[in-house]
Amino acid sequence: IEKDKPFFWYLAYNAPHYPLKAKEKDIQKYIGKYMKGWDAVREERLQKLKKLNLIKDHVSLSPREKGVPAWESLSEKEKISQDRIMATYAAMIDSIDQNIGKLIHKLKESNVYENTIIMYLHDNGGCAEGGTIGKNNKFLCGTEKSFAYCGKSWANVSNTPFKKFKKNIYEGGIATPFIVHWPKGILPSAVGTTVTQTSHII
């Protein structure tokens, strides 16, 4: 990176798209964190979104997707399997965070961080492939030979508090988070604000 020479760097991460695969050391960080189930995790996320002022206080959760069972109706074995699916999903996002962190460290090291526009966005809506509660082949989720999907249950969590998923014309299918960071270019009054107007990126 040369300080006086503009550059464009496009990073197209495939994660956390299916099939769900991650490093075991990253997966282990999240094992057990989803044993409370999809309903409880959605409620926690709703409250956190409100606390961060990313959504309004009056917003309520969409109903659990039709056909998705109550968490307590699952057997202990099923719960452990479901926890592993979401732990793998979380580990994939963790891996992205680690690598974006390396990029930011390099930008700071090169003294161009403050004047670099960083834009982060991802695909629209959580993916509901894999039926109501996801699926996997005979191999342990997240490992090399596995081929796992989150399913509607956890995609509903990813889309908190919205309903439906990718491929659906609802907020859960069309809303795309978009973060812009540019210390030298964004006015101080706009730092940390949330913009809700519709935008389009070609």
Summary of the structure (lengths in Angstrom):
residues: 202
radius of gyration: 18.7
end to end distance: 26.2
largest distance: 60.5
contacts: 535
relative contact order: 0.19
helix: 36%
strand: 6%
